[in-house]
Each structure stands twice: as structure tokens, then as C-alpha cells.
């Protein structure tokens, strides 16, 4: 699975989460990309 496919799956998964969780996961994910 290439990374663009991963991101699509992640976005679909995030989109069904409650907003609180969504923000937490996005922050974690973005931090992981930047580091």
C-alpha cells in the first residue's frame, strides 16, 4: 500500500470519528509527519 492510499484510508477513518478524537489524531499524525 502506497502512502497516498494510506492517507485516503486515514482521512476516511478520521471523517467518521467524533470531533474531539478527530483533532487529537490529526495533531498526532501531523506531528509524526513533521518529525
Rosetta blueprint (number, residue, H / E / L):
1 X L
2 X L
3 X H
4 X H
5 X H
6 X H
7 X H
8 X H
9 X H
10 X H
11 X H
12 X H
13 X H
14 X H
15 X H
16 X L
17 X L
18 X L
19 X H
20 X H
21 X H
22 X H
23 X H
24 X H
25 X H
26 X H
27 X H
28 X H
29 X H
30 X H
31 X H
32 X H
33 X H
34 X H
35 X L
